[in-house]
Amino acid sequence: MPPERSESAFLRNLMIGATVIGVLVLMAGFGLLMMSPMLFDSGESVAAWGIFIFVWSMPLLLIAGLAIGWFGFARNREGVVAAGLFIAGLPLMIAMSVIAMAG
């Protein structure tokens, strides 16, 4: 007999909301991604490469985090959902921290 599924409406709504916000952030970030090669117009530097890698890792972290969250939701693992949402939120938290430190 298969195990009981206790599907949480809260987790489902949380994942749907995170996915919608994630898609909107990805759509808004496409302009930044398209302009990121222009960081090297004044020559290559360690700072330019750091920003370039950060800009391109943000959508990857977002997509990976949402995929992990949905995988955890399908397996009914609340901890995996929380970890996926944390990974998906990392780029936003880092960007907000950089903006706060920049003044």
Buried (B, 14 or more C-beta within 10 A) or exposed (E): EEEEEEEEEEBEEBBEEBBEBBEEBBEEBEEEEEEBEEBEEEEEEEEBEEEBEBBEBBBEBBBBBBEBBBEBBEEBBEEBBBBBBEBBBBBBEBBEEEEEEEE
